[in-house]
């Protein structure tokens, strides 16, 4: 994707803002150190909430995504499904183990007492 297409892509996700005031060219050129912290968090959150993975990968690049995709960034997302998606993605990118489906720590306590309950032994 060329620079002009990247700018158009970013302008579509910031349709409700004056894009001339946002440092979108710095995002495209990957010069994040020139953007103040508040604006950077706002832009990154909007990118992760509105674009699909391949658009984000093309826009930011894998190394920049790895440096951005931290726990704080994920917690700032509003959608719970997106938080789960990017948490899984962060674990994959950093070679961390993934929890088994349905056996996440949040479900262990819930399932622990139902598996070994008396109803399993009542058929004897």
Buried (B, 14 or more C-beta within 10 A) or exposed (E): EEEEEBBEBBBEBBEEEEBEEBBBEBBBEEEBEEBEEEBBBBBBBBBBBBBEEEBBEEBBEEEBBEEBBEEEBBEBBEEEEBBEBBBEBBEEEEEEEEBEEEEEEEEEEEEEEEEEEEEEEEEE
